[in-house]
Amino acid sequence: MRITSKGQVTIPVEIREKAGLLPGSEIKIIFDDDGVHIVRVEPGPGDGRGQRIVRRLRGTAPPGMSTDEIMALTRGE
């Protein structure tokens, strides 16, 4: 692996799958005497994937939409 000029690294899919790292997963980087470690942050109560999606989308629907219009939008209809 190489670090890009922006400081980015691509984690190989095999490692992501074994570590349970999905798109949007929270991680923390730990630096100690042994080196640099990437650790998956376990979500706390109310901090699961669904809750993060809802927080990100909250307030993004345009005003004046009916419930049926919002539901159709969320279903991709």
Secondary structure by P-SEA (a helix, b strand, c coil): ccccccccccccaaaaaaacccccbbbbbbbccccbbbbbbcccccccaaaaaaaaacccccccccaaaaaaaaacc
